[in-house]
């Protein structure tokens, strides 16, 4: 079962139940090589649903940067649902967890990988 790292709204149980029909199982972890920033959301429907016009976004960082969040166990079908949920400002990439192993995570679509 793949892992999906969340540092934002996907950690909220009401968002999980709305998207997947269940509460996800996960563990606190850190994501290596990225830093947290805020970005405006261009999709008005996403902003309305979330209640926010700016959302956390990850950008590659140099050095020993780590972002805290949660690594959730998801299915391939749930990854596809999440791909449709995330606005165009985000892209899904594979990244390294502080605990070891890899995870999927959504990062700034406008920048290159670290």
Protein Blocks (a to p, Z undefined) as FASTA:
>chain_A
ZZdddfblmlpmklmmmmnopacdddddddehiacdddddfblmlmmmnopabdcddddd
ehjddcddddddddfklmmmmmmmpcfkbccdddddfkgpaddddddfkbccZZ
